[in-house]
Amino acid sequence: MRSPHEIVFTVKTWEGNYYSKDIPGGVESTPVVGTIYTIGADGSNLRQVVQLGQNCDFPHFSPDGRWIYFQSNVTGRSHVYRCRLDGSEVANLTAGDPLGSQWKDAYGFGLSQNGKVLVYTVHDGMVGHVALARADGSDHYLLAPDLGYIYMSALSPDGNRVVFSGPDAGYRLKIMGLPEGAPLALTPDHPESFVPQFTPDGRQIIFFRRDGDVYSVDVDGQHLRRLTTGNGYVRFKLSDQDRHGSSDAPDISPDGRRIAMIALRGGVANVWVMNLDGTAQRQITFRNSPCGRVQWSPDGNMLAFVSFEGPFPQLFVVDVDGGEPRRLTDFAGAVYFLDW
């Protein structure tokens, strides 16, 4: 069982200069090796969990704290995996083409709050789609298979609804009940809406748009609100040649009252916090190098994030009330994704 003050994270290493660029149907980037570690929020007990030989990435603790879920392309295709906290019992949850051999990759997963349902993206080389399964990797099925290219999905806390975005409708958000509800357009007049997530009470969706600002909308599509102005931040990038980068969403506090986010104000991306309604916006970090990947601790008292130290981002924590961030890692590689 994990400690509530334990962080799981990925370290990426590569040869030469890192680059990425958009290509038809996806992204081309520098090949990387990704290794998953855990560490205490005080910097103690750094431990390698899993390294399968190629990229292992996007680690998340299961809600019950007994598993680490992650994705890897060690087979030559991207799959969703899980293992125990000590790295044992590694299982490929999307092996065997459960949805058909045309789906070459599986990635971008999320778990319901009760830990029973897994949502993820499948991709055939040109088009992506949203799939669901049980958290143990059984009973896979495609969500709304008649829709076009959709991904960026998230499950409601009770696991009964899913929200998603994608090129199908110009990245307008849609929500549907499970297993076969009719999709409802949440942002019909607001394209380019990315990385939606439910509030802990399941009543609202928080997301950001191409302009970099944070928005909210009720799950029935009512009361669309713009919460920030001038954030100017959408993607975390590893270098000037990282043309595609990776979407870097805000994070909702465990009690559902506040949002932590990265804002590019004053020329440098730093950590900010605000109330759920957008009031009381407050800058938490004042670093001279870009920050990203901000995540709340389970007790809501700390924030973990990454920030560049020389050529690579490293892992930091900071009290939510502010103060000097504490650096936890010193890798010759990039700390990339993290989770408490």
Contacts in CASP RR format, 6 or more apart in sequence:
PFRMAT RR
TARGET T0000
AUTHOR 0000-0000-0000
METHOD contacts of the structure
MODEL  1
MRSPHEIVFTVKTWEGNYYSKDIPGGVESTPVVGTIYTIGADGSNLRQVV
QLGQNCDFPHFSPDGRWIYFQSNVTGRSHVYRCRLDGSEVANLTAGDPLG
SQWKDAYGFGLSQNGKVLVYTVHDGMVGHVALARADGSDHYLLAPDLGYI
YMSALSPDGNRVVFSGPDAGYRLKIMGLPEGAPLALTPDHPESFVPQFTP
DGRQIIFFRRDGDVYSVDVDGQHLRRLTTGNGYVRFKLSDQDRHGSSDAP
DISPDGRRIAMIALRGGVANVWVMNLDGTAQRQITFRNSPCGRVQWSPDG
NMLAFVSFEGPFPQLFVVDVDGGEPRRLTDFAGAVYFLDW
1 64 0 8 1.000
1 65 0 8 1.000
1 66 0 8 1.000
1 85 0 8 1.000
2 8 0 8 1.000
2 38 0 8 1.000
2 61 0 8 1.000
2 65 0 8 1.000
2 66 0 8 1.000
2 85 0 8 1.000
3 40 0 8 1.000
4 297 0 8 1.000
4 298 0 8 1.000
4 299 0 8 1.000
4 340 0 8 1.000
5 40 0 8 1.000
5 41 0 8 1.000
5 42 0 8 1.000
5 297 0 8 1.000
6 38 0 8 1.000
6 39 0 8 1.000
6 40 0 8 1.000
6 41 0 8 1.000
6 45 0 8 1.000
6 340 0 8 1.000
7 38 0 8 1.000
7 39 0 8 1.000
7 40 0 8 1.000
7 41 0 8 1.000
7 304 0 8 1.000
7 315 0 8 1.000
7 317 0 8 1.000
7 328 0 8 1.000
7 338 0 8 1.000
7 339 0 8 1.000
7 340 0 8 1.000
8 36 0 8 1.000
8 37 0 8 1.000
8 38 0 8 1.000
8 49 0 8 1.000
8 59 0 8 1.000
8 60 0 8 1.000
8 61 0 8 1.000
8 68 0 8 1.000
8 338 0 8 1.000
8 339 0 8 1.000
8 340 0 8 1.000
9 36 0 8 1.000
9 37 0 8 1.000
9 38 0 8 1.000
9 39 0 8 1.000
9 59 0 8 1.000
9 315 0 8 1.000
9 329 0 8 1.000
9 335 0 8 1.000
9 336 0 8 1.000
9 337 0 8 1.000
9 338 0 8 1.000
9 339 0 8 1.000
10 34 0 8 1.000
10 35 0 8 1.000
10 36 0 8 1.000
10 37 0 8 1.000
10 56 0 8 1.000
10 57 0 8 1.000
10 58 0 8 1.000
10 59 0 8 1.000
10 70 0 8 1.000
10 335 0 8 1.000
10 336 0 8 1.000
10 337 0 8 1.000
10 338 0 8 1.000
11 34 0 8 1.000
11 35 0 8 1.000
11 37 0 8 1.000
11 329 0 8 1.000
11 331 0 8 1.000
11 333 0 8 1.000
11 334 0 8 1.000
11 335 0 8 1.000
11 336 0 8 1.000
12 32 0 8 1.000
12 33 0 8 1.000
12 34 0 8 1.000
12 55 0 8 1.000
12 57 0 8 1.000
12 238 0 8 1.000
12 333 0 8 1.000
12 334 0 8 1.000
12 336 0 8 1.000
13 32 0 8 1.000
13 33 0 8 1.000
13 34 0 8 1.000
13 35 0 8 1.000
13 332 0 8 1.000
13 333 0 8 1.000
13 334 0 8 1.000
14 30 0 8 1.000
14 31 0 8 1.000
14 32 0 8 1.000
14 33 0 8 1.000
15 30 0 8 1.000
15 31 0 8 1.000
16 30 0 8 1.000
17 30 0 8 1.000
17 239 0 8 1.000
17 241 0 8 1.000
18 29 0 8 1.000
18 30 0 8 1.000
18 32 0 8 1.000
18 238 0 8 1.000
18 239 0 8 1.000
18 241 0 8 1.000
18 242 0 8 1.000
18 334 0 8 1.000
19 29 0 8 1.000
19 30 0 8 1.000
19 239 0 8 1.000
19 241 0 8 1.000
19 242 0 8 1.000
19 243 0 8 1.000
20 27 0 8 1.000
20 28 0 8 1.000
20 29 0 8 1.000
20 30 0 8 1.000
20 238 0 8 1.000
20 241 0 8 1.000
20 242 0 8 1.000
20 243 0 8 1.000
20 244 0 8 1.000
20 245 0 8 1.000
21 27 0 8 1.000
21 28 0 8 1.000
21 29 0 8 1.000
21 243 0 8 1.000
21 244 0 8 1.000
22 28 0 8 1.000
22 243 0 8 1.000
22 244 0 8 1.000
24 126 0 8 1.000
25 125 0 8 1.000
25 126 0 8 1.000
25 127 0 8 1.000
26 123 0 8 1.000
26 125 0 8 1.000
27 244 0 8 1.000
29 242 0 8 1.000
29 244 0 8 1.000
31 54 0 8 1.000
31 55 0 8 1.000
32 55 0 8 1.000
33 51 0 8 1.000
33 53 0 8 1.000
33 54 0 8 1.000
33 55 0 8 1.000
34 51 0 8 1.000
34 54 0 8 1.000
34 55 0 8 1.000
34 56 0 8 1.000
34 57 0 8 1.000
35 48 0 8 1.000
35 50 0 8 1.000
35 51 0 8 1.000
35 56 0 8 1.000
36 48 0 8 1.000
36 49 0 8 1.000
36 50 0 8 1.000
36 51 0 8 1.000
36 56 0 8 1.000
36 59 0 8 1.000
36 68 0 8 1.000
36 70 0 8 1.000
37 46 0 8 1.000
37 47 0 8 1.000
37 48 0 8 1.000
37 49 0 8 1.000
38 45 0 8 1.000
38 46 0 8 1.000
38 47 0 8 1.000
38 49 0 8 1.000
38 68 0 8 1.000
38 85 0 8 1.000
39 45 0 8 1.000
39 46 0 8 1.000
39 47 0 8 1.000
39 315 0 8 1.000
39 328 0 8 1.000
39 329 0 8 1.000
40 46 0 8 1.000
40 328 0 8 1.000
41 297 0 8 1.000
41 302 0 8 1.000
41 304 0 8 1.000
41 317 0 8 1.000
41 328 0 8 1.000
43 326 0 8 1.000
43 328 0 8 1.000
46 329 0 8 1.000
49 59 0 8 1.000
49 68 0 8 1.000
49 83 0 8 1.000
49 85 0 8 1.000
49 86 0 8 1.000
49 87 0 8 1.000
50 56 0 8 1.000
50 68 0 8 1.000
50 70 0 8 1.000
50 83 0 8 1.000
50 87 0 8 1.000
50 90 0 8 1.000
52 72 0 8 1.000
52 74 0 8 1.000
52 90 0 8 1.000
53 74 0 8 1.000
54 72 0 8 1.000
54 73 0 8 1.000
54 74 0 8 1.000
54 76 0 8 1.000
55 72 0 8 1.000
55 73 0 8 1.000
55 74 0 8 1.000
56 70 0 8 1.000
56 71 0 8 1.000
56 72 0 8 1.000
56 74 0 8 1.000
56 81 0 8 1.000
57 70 0 8 1.000
57 71 0 8 1.000
57 72 0 8 1.000
57 336 0 8 1.000
57 337 0 8 1.000
58 70 0 8 1.000
58 71 0 8 1.000
58 107 0 8 1.000
58 108 0 8 1.000
58 109 0 8 1.000
58 337 0 8 1.000
59 68 0 8 1.000
59 69 0 8 1.000
59 70 0 8 1.000
59 337 0 8 1.000
59 338 0 8 1.000
59 339 0 8 1.000
60 68 0 8 1.000
60 69 0 8 1.000
60 70 0 8 1.000
60 109 0 8 1.000
60 110 0 8 1.000
60 111 0 8 1.000
60 339 0 8 1.000
61 67 0 8 1.000
61 68 0 8 1.000
61 69 0 8 1.000
61 339 0 8 1.000
61 340 0 8 1.000
62 68 0 8 1.000
62 69 0 8 1.000
62 82 0 8 1.000
62 111 0 8 1.000
62 115 0 8 1.000
62 135 0 8 1.000
63 111 0 8 1.000
63 112 0 8 1.000
63 113 0 8 1.000
63 114 0 8 1.000
63 115 0 8 1.000
64 115 0 8 1.000
65 85 0 8 1.000
66 84 0 8 1.000
66 85 0 8 1.000
67 82 0 8 1.000
67 83 0 8 1.000
67 84 0 8 1.000
67 85 0 8 1.000
68 82 0 8 1.000
68 83 0 8 1.000
68 84 0 8 1.000
68 85 0 8 1.000
68 87 0 8 1.000
69 80 0 8 1.000
69 81 0 8 1.000
69 82 0 8 1.000
69 109 0 8 1.000
69 110 0 8 1.000
69 111 0 8 1.000
69 118 0 8 1.000
70 80 0 8 1.000
70 81 0 8 1.000
70 82 0 8 1.000
70 83 0 8 1.000
71 78 0 8 1.000
71 79 0 8 1.000
71 80 0 8 1.000
71 81 0 8 1.000
71 106 0 8 1.000
71 107 0 8 1.000
71 108 0 8 1.000
71 109 0 8 1.000
72 78 0 8 1.000
72 79 0 8 1.000
72 81 0 8 1.000
73 79 0 8 1.000
73 105 0 8 1.000
75 92 0 8 1.000
77 104 0 8 1.000
77 105 0 8 1.000
77 106 0 8 1.000
78 105 0 8 1.000
78 106 0 8 1.000
78 107 0 8 1.000
78 123 0 8 1.000
79 92 0 8 1.000
79 93 0 8 1.000
79 94 0 8 1.000
79 95 0 8 1.000
79 105 0 8 1.000
79 106 0 8 1.000
80 92 0 8 1.000
80 93 0 8 1.000
80 94 0 8 1.000
80 106 0 8 1.000
80 107 0 8 1.000
80 108 0 8 1.000
80 109 0 8 1.000
80 118 0 8 1.000
80 120 0 8 1.000
81 90 0 8 1.000
81 91 0 8 1.000
81 92 0 8 1.000
81 93 0 8 1.000
82 90 0 8 1.000
82 91 0 8 1.000
82 93 0 8 1.000
83 89 0 8 1.000
83 90 0 8 1.000
83 91 0 8 1.000
91 137 0 8 1.000
93 118 0 8 1.000
93 133 0 8 1.000
93 136 0 8 1.000
93 137 0 8 1.000
94 106 0 8 1.000
94 120 0 8 1.000
94 122 0 8 1.000
94 133 0 8 1.000
94 137 0 8 1.000
94 140 0 8 1.000
97 103 0 8 1.000
98 133 0 8 1.000
98 140 0 8 1.000
99 122 0 8 1.000
99 131 0 8 1.000
99 140 0 8 1.000
99 141 0 8 1.000
99 142 0 8 1.000
102 124 0 8 1.000
103 122 0 8 1.000
103 123 0 8 1.000
103 124 0 8 1.000
103 129 0 8 1.000
103 131 0 8 1.000
104 123 0 8 1.000
104 124 0 8 1.000
104 125 0 8 1.000
105 122 0 8 1.000
105 123 0 8 1.000
105 125 0 8 1.000
106 120 0 8 1.000
106 121 0 8 1.000
106 122 0 8 1.000
106 123 0 8 1.000
106 131 0 8 1.000
107 120 0 8 1.000
107 121 0 8 1.000
107 123 0 8 1.000
108 120 0 8 1.000
108 121 0 8 1.000
108 151 0 8 1.000
109 118 0 8 1.000
109 119 0 8 1.000
109 120 0 8 1.000
109 121 0 8 1.000
110 118 0 8 1.000
110 119 0 8 1.000
110 120 0 8 1.000
110 153 0 8 1.000
110 154 0 8 1.000
110 155 0 8 1.000
111 117 0 8 1.000
111 118 0 8 1.000
111 119 0 8 1.000
111 135 0 8 1.000
111 155 0 8 1.000
112 118 0 8 1.000
112 119 0 8 1.000
112 135 0 8 1.000
112 155 0 8 1.000
112 156 0 8 1.000
112 157 0 8 1.000
112 158 0 8 1.000
112 159 0 8 1.000
113 155 0 8 1.000
113 157 0 8 1.000
113 158 0 8 1.000
113 159 0 8 1.000
113 200 0 8 1.000
114 157 0 8 1.000
114 158 0 8 1.000
114 159 0 8 1.000
115 135 0 8 1.000
116 134 0 8 1.000
116 135 0 8 1.000
116 159 0 8 1.000
117 132 0 8 1.000
117 133 0 8 1.000
117 134 0 8 1.000
117 135 0 8 1.000
117 155 0 8 1.000
117 159 0 8 1.000
117 178 0 8 1.000
118 132 0 8 1.000
118 133 0 8 1.000
118 134 0 8 1.000
118 135 0 8 1.000
118 137 0 8 1.000
119 130 0 8 1.000
119 131 0 8 1.000
119 132 0 8 1.000
119 143 0 8 1.000
119 153 0 8 1.000
119 154 0 8 1.000
119 155 0 8 1.000
119 162 0 8 1.000
120 130 0 8 1.000
120 131 0 8 1.000
120 132 0 8 1.000
120 133 0 8 1.000
120 153 0 8 1.000
121 128 0 8 1.000
121 129 0 8 1.000
121 130 0 8 1.000
121 131 0 8 1.000
121 151 0 8 1.000
121 153 0 8 1.000
122 128 0 8 1.000
122 129 0 8 1.000
122 130 0 8 1.000
122 131 0 8 1.000
122 142 0 8 1.000
123 129 0 8 1.000
127 148 0 8 1.000
127 149 0 8 1.000
128 149 0 8 1.000
128 150 0 8 1.000
128 151 0 8 1.000
129 142 0 8 1.000
129 143 0 8 1.000
129 145 0 8 1.000
129 147 0 8 1.000
129 148 0 8 1.000
129 149 0 8 1.000
129 150 0 8 1.000
129 151 0 8 1.000
130 142 0 8 1.000
130 143 0 8 1.000
130 144 0 8 1.000
130 150 0 8 1.000
130 151 0 8 1.000
130 153 0 8 1.000
130 162 0 8 1.000
130 164 0 8 1.000
131 140 0 8 1.000
131 141 0 8 1.000
131 142 0 8 1.000
131 143 0 8 1.000
132 140 0 8 1.000
132 141 0 8 1.000
132 143 0 8 1.000
132 162 0 8 1.000
132 178 0 8 1.000
132 179 0 8 1.000
133 139 0 8 1.000
133 140 0 8 1.000
133 141 0 8 1.000
141 179 0 8 1.000
143 150 0 8 1.000
143 153 0 8 1.000
143 162 0 8 1.000
143 164 0 8 1.000
143 176 0 8 1.000
143 178 0 8 1.000
144 150 0 8 1.000
144 176 0 8 1.000
144 183 0 8 1.000
147 168 0 8 1.000
147 183 0 8 1.000
148 167 0 8 1.000
148 168 0 8 1.000
149 166 0 8 1.000
149 167 0 8 1.000
149 168 0 8 1.000
150 164 0 8 1.000
150 165 0 8 1.000
150 166 0 8 1.000
150 168 0 8 1.000
150 174 0 8 1.000
151 164 0 8 1.000
151 165 0 8 1.000
151 166 0 8 1.000
152 164 0 8 1.000
152 165 0 8 1.000
152 166 0 8 1.000
152 171 0 8 1.000
152 194 0 8 1.000
152 195 0 8 1.000
152 196 0 8 1.000
152 247 0 8 1.000
153 162 0 8 1.000
153 163 0 8 1.000
153 164 0 8 1.000
153 165 0 8 1.000
154 162 0 8 1.000
154 163 0 8 1.000
154 164 0 8 1.000
154 196 0 8 1.000
154 197 0 8 1.000
154 198 0 8 1.000
155 161 0 8 1.000
155 162 0 8 1.000
155 198 0 8 1.000
156 162 0 8 1.000
156 163 0 8 1.000
156 198 0 8 1.000
156 202 0 8 1.000
156 219 0 8 1.000
157 198 0 8 1.000
157 200 0 8 1.000
157 201 0 8 1.000
157 202 0 8 1.000
158 202 0 8 1.000
159 178 0 8 1.000
160 177 0 8 1.000
160 178 0 8 1.000
161 175 0 8 1.000
161 176 0 8 1.000
161 177 0 8 1.000
161 178 0 8 1.000
161 219 0 8 1.000
162 175 0 8 1.000
162 176 0 8 1.000
162 177 0 8 1.000
162 178 0 8 1.000
163 173 0 8 1.000
163 174 0 8 1.000
163 175 0 8 1.000
163 186 0 8 1.000
163 196 0 8 1.000
163 197 0 8 1.000
163 198 0 8 1.000
163 205 0 8 1.000
163 219 0 8 1.000
164 173 0 8 1.000
164 174 0 8 1.000
164 175 0 8 1.000
164 196 0 8 1.000
165 171 0 8 1.000
165 172 0 8 1.000
165 173 0 8 1.000
165 174 0 8 1.000
165 193 0 8 1.000
165 194 0 8 1.000
165 195 0 8 1.000
165 196 0 8 1.000
165 207 0 8 1.000
169 185 0 8 1.000
169 191 0 8 1.000
170 191 0 8 1.000
170 192 0 8 1.000
171 191 0 8 1.000
171 192 0 8 1.000
171 193 0 8 1.000
171 194 0 8 1.000
171 210 0 8 1.000
172 185 0 8 1.000
172 186 0 8 1.000
172 187 0 8 1.000
172 188 0 8 1.000
172 190 0 8 1.000
172 191 0 8 1.000
172 193 0 8 1.000
173 185 0 8 1.000
173 186 0 8 1.000
173 187 0 8 1.000
173 193 0 8 1.000
173 196 0 8 1.000
173 205 0 8 1.000
173 207 0 8 1.000
173 217 0 8 1.000
174 183 0 8 1.000
174 184 0 8 1.000
174 185 0 8 1.000
174 186 0 8 1.000
175 183 0 8 1.000
175 184 0 8 1.000
175 186 0 8 1.000
175 205 0 8 1.000
175 219 0 8 1.000
175 221 0 8 1.000
176 182 0 8 1.000
176 183 0 8 1.000
176 184 0 8 1.000
184 220 0 8 1.000
184 221 0 8 1.000
185 221 0 8 1.000
186 196 0 8 1.000
186 205 0 8 1.000
186 217 0 8 1.000
186 219 0 8 1.000
186 221 0 8 1.000
187 193 0 8 1.000
187 217 0 8 1.000
187 221 0 8 1.000
187 224 0 8 1.000
190 209 0 8 1.000
190 215 0 8 1.000
190 224 0 8 1.000
192 209 0 8 1.000
192 210 0 8 1.000
193 207 0 8 1.000
193 208 0 8 1.000
193 209 0 8 1.000
193 215 0 8 1.000
194 207 0 8 1.000
194 208 0 8 1.000
194 209 0 8 1.000
194 210 0 8 1.000
194 234 0 8 1.000
194 247 0 8 1.000
194 249 0 8 1.000
195 207 0 8 1.000
195 208 0 8 1.000
195 247 0 8 1.000
195 249 0 8 1.000
196 205 0 8 1.000
196 206 0 8 1.000
196 207 0 8 1.000
197 205 0 8 1.000
197 206 0 8 1.000
197 207 0 8 1.000
197 249 0 8 1.000
197 252 0 8 1.000
198 204 0 8 1.000
198 205 0 8 1.000
198 206 0 8 1.000
198 219 0 8 1.000
199 205 0 8 1.000
199 206 0 8 1.000
199 252 0 8 1.000
199 256 0 8 1.000
199 276 0 8 1.000
200 252 0 8 1.000
200 254 0 8 1.000
200 255 0 8 1.000
200 256 0 8 1.000
201 256 0 8 1.000
202 219 0 8 1.000
203 218 0 8 1.000
203 219 0 8 1.000
204 216 0 8 1.000
204 217 0 8 1.000
204 218 0 8 1.000
204 219 0 8 1.000
204 276 0 8 1.000
205 216 0 8 1.000
205 217 0 8 1.000
205 218 0 8 1.000
205 219 0 8 1.000
206 214 0 8 1.000
206 215 0 8 1.000
206 216 0 8 1.000
206 250 0 8 1.000
206 252 0 8 1.000
206 259 0 8 1.000
207 214 0 8 1.000
207 215 0 8 1.000
207 216 0 8 1.000
207 217 0 8 1.000
207 249 0 8 1.000
208 214 0 8 1.000
208 215 0 8 1.000
208 231 0 8 1.000
208 234 0 8 1.000
208 249 0 8 1.000
208 250 0 8 1.000
209 215 0 8 1.000
210 234 0 8 1.000
211 230 0 8 1.000
211 232 0 8 1.000
212 230 0 8 1.000
212 231 0 8 1.000
212 232 0 8 1.000
212 233 0 8 1.000
212 234 0 8 1.000
213 226 0 8 1.000
213 227 0 8 1.000
213 228 0 8 1.000
213 229 0 8 1.000
213 230 0 8 1.000
213 231 0 8 1.000
213 232 0 8 1.000
214 226 0 8 1.000
214 227 0 8 1.000
214 228 0 8 1.000
214 231 0 8 1.000
214 250 0 8 1.000
214 259 0 8 1.000
214 261 0 8 1.000
214 278 0 8 1.000
215 224 0 8 1.000
215 225 0 8 1.000
215 226 0 8 1.000
215 227 0 8 1.000
216 223 0 8 1.000
216 224 0 8 1.000
216 225 0 8 1.000
216 227 0 8 1.000
216 276 0 8 1.000
216 277 0 8 1.000
217 223 0 8 1.000
217 224 0 8 1.000
217 225 0 8 1.000
225 277 0 8 1.000
225 278 0 8 1.000
227 259 0 8 1.000
227 274 0 8 1.000
227 277 0 8 1.000
227 278 0 8 1.000
228 261 0 8 1.000
228 263 0 8 1.000
228 274 0 8 1.000
228 278 0 8 1.000
228 281 0 8 1.000
230 263 0 8 1.000
230 265 0 8 1.000
231 261 0 8 1.000
231 262 0 8 1.000
231 263 0 8 1.000
231 264 0 8 1.000
231 265 0 8 1.000
232 263 0 8 1.000
232 264 0 8 1.000
232 265 0 8 1.000
233 248 0 8 1.000
233 261 0 8 1.000
233 262 0 8 1.000
233 263 0 8 1.000
233 264 0 8 1.000
233 269 0 8 1.000
234 247 0 8 1.000
234 248 0 8 1.000
235 244 0 8 1.000
235 245 0 8 1.000
235 246 0 8 1.000
235 247 0 8 1.000
235 248 0 8 1.000
236 245 0 8 1.000
236 246 0 8 1.000
236 248 0 8 1.000
236 262 0 8 1.000
236 290 0 8 1.000
236 292 0 8 1.000
236 293 0 8 1.000
236 306 0 8 1.000
237 245 0 8 1.000
237 246 0 8 1.000
238 245 0 8 1.000
238 313 0 8 1.000
238 334 0 8 1.000
238 336 0 8 1.000
246 336 0 8 1.000
248 262 0 8 1.000
248 292 0 8 1.000
248 293 0 8 1.000
250 259 0 8 1.000
250 260 0 8 1.000
250 261 0 8 1.000
250 262 0 8 1.000
250 294 0 8 1.000
251 259 0 8 1.000
251 260 0 8 1.000
251 261 0 8 1.000
251 294 0 8 1.000
251 295 0 8 1.000
251 296 0 8 1.000
252 258 0 8 1.000
252 259 0 8 1.000
252 276 0 8 1.000
252 296 0 8 1.000
253 259 0 8 1.000
253 260 0 8 1.000
253 296 0 8 1.000
253 300 0 8 1.000
254 296 0 8 1.000
254 298 0 8 1.000
254 299 0 8 1.000
254 300 0 8 1.000
255 300 0 8 1.000
256 276 0 8 1.000
257 275 0 8 1.000
257 276 0 8 1.000
258 273 0 8 1.000
258 274 0 8 1.000
258 275 0 8 1.000
258 276 0 8 1.000
259 273 0 8 1.000
259 274 0 8 1.000
259 275 0 8 1.000
259 276 0 8 1.000
259 278 0 8 1.000
260 271 0 8 1.000
260 272 0 8 1.000
260 273 0 8 1.000
260 284 0 8 1.000
260 294 0 8 1.000
260 295 0 8 1.000
260 296 0 8 1.000
260 303 0 8 1.000
260 320 0 8 1.000
261 271 0 8 1.000
261 272 0 8 1.000
261 273 0 8 1.000
261 274 0 8 1.000
261 294 0 8 1.000
262 269 0 8 1.000
262 270 0 8 1.000
262 271 0 8 1.000
262 272 0 8 1.000
262 291 0 8 1.000
262 292 0 8 1.000
262 293 0 8 1.000
262 294 0 8 1.000
262 305 0 8 1.000
263 269 0 8 1.000
263 270 0 8 1.000
263 272 0 8 1.000
263 283 0 8 1.000
265 272 0 8 1.000
265 283 0 8 1.000
268 287 0 8 1.000
268 288 0 8 1.000
268 289 0 8 1.000
268 290 0 8 1.000
268 291 0 8 1.000
269 290 0 8 1.000
269 291 0 8 1.000
269 292 0 8 1.000
270 283 0 8 1.000
270 284 0 8 1.000
270 285 0 8 1.000
270 286 0 8 1.000
270 287 0 8 1.000
270 291 0 8 1.000
271 283 0 8 1.000
271 284 0 8 1.000
271 285 0 8 1.000
271 291 0 8 1.000
271 292 0 8 1.000
271 294 0 8 1.000
271 303 0 8 1.000
271 305 0 8 1.000
271 318 0 8 1.000
272 281 0 8 1.000
272 282 0 8 1.000
272 283 0 8 1.000
272 284 0 8 1.000
273 281 0 8 1.000
273 282 0 8 1.000
273 284 0 8 1.000
273 303 0 8 1.000
273 320 0 8 1.000
274 280 0 8 1.000
274 281 0 8 1.000
274 282 0 8 1.000
284 303 0 8 1.000
284 318 0 8 1.000
284 320 0 8 1.000
284 322 0 8 1.000
284 323 0 8 1.000
285 291 0 8 1.000
285 305 0 8 1.000
285 307 0 8 1.000
285 318 0 8 1.000
285 322 0 8 1.000
285 325 0 8 1.000
287 307 0 8 1.000
287 325 0 8 1.000
289 307 0 8 1.000
289 308 0 8 1.000
289 309 0 8 1.000
289 310 0 8 1.000
290 307 0 8 1.000
290 308 0 8 1.000
290 313 0 8 1.000
291 305 0 8 1.000
291 306 0 8 1.000
291 307 0 8 1.000
291 316 0 8 1.000
292 305 0 8 1.000
292 306 0 8 1.000
292 307 0 8 1.000
292 313 0 8 1.000
293 304 0 8 1.000
293 305 0 8 1.000
293 306 0 8 1.000
293 336 0 8 1.000
293 337 0 8 1.000
293 338 0 8 1.000
294 303 0 8 1.000
294 304 0 8 1.000
294 305 0 8 1.000
295 303 0 8 1.000
295 304 0 8 1.000
295 305 0 8 1.000
295 338 0 8 1.000
295 339 0 8 1.000
295 340 0 8 1.000
296 302 0 8 1.000
296 303 0 8 1.000
296 320 0 8 1.000
296 340 0 8 1.000
297 303 0 8 1.000
297 304 0 8 1.000
297 317 0 8 1.000
297 340 0 8 1.000
298 340 0 8 1.000
300 320 0 8 1.000
301 319 0 8 1.000
301 320 0 8 1.000
302 317 0 8 1.000
302 318 0 8 1.000
302 319 0 8 1.000
302 320 0 8 1.000
303 317 0 8 1.000
303 318 0 8 1.000
303 319 0 8 1.000
303 320 0 8 1.000
304 315 0 8 1.000
304 316 0 8 1.000
304 317 0 8 1.000
304 338 0 8 1.000
304 340 0 8 1.000
305 315 0 8 1.000
305 316 0 8 1.000
305 317 0 8 1.000
305 318 0 8 1.000
305 325 0 8 1.000
306 313 0 8 1.000
306 314 0 8 1.000
306 315 0 8 1.000
306 316 0 8 1.000
306 335 0 8 1.000
306 336 0 8 1.000
306 338 0 8 1.000
307 313 0 8 1.000
307 314 0 8 1.000
307 316 0 8 1.000
307 325 0 8 1.000
308 314 0 8 1.000
309 327 0 8 1.000
309 330 0 8 1.000
312 331 0 8 1.000
312 332 0 8 1.000
312 333 0 8 1.000
312 334 0 8 1.000
312 335 0 8 1.000
313 334 0 8 1.000
313 335 0 8 1.000
313 336 0 8 1.000
314 327 0 8 1.000
314 328 0 8 1.000
314 329 0 8 1.000
314 330 0 8 1.000
314 331 0 8 1.000
314 335 0 8 1.000
315 327 0 8 1.000
315 328 0 8 1.000
315 329 0 8 1.000
315 335 0 8 1.000
315 338 0 8 1.000
316 325 0 8 1.000
316 326 0 8 1.000
316 327 0 8 1.000
316 328 0 8 1.000
317 325 0 8 1.000
317 326 0 8 1.000
317 328 0 8 1.000
318 324 0 8 1.000
318 325 0 8 1.000
318 326 0 8 1.000
329 335 0 8 1.000
END
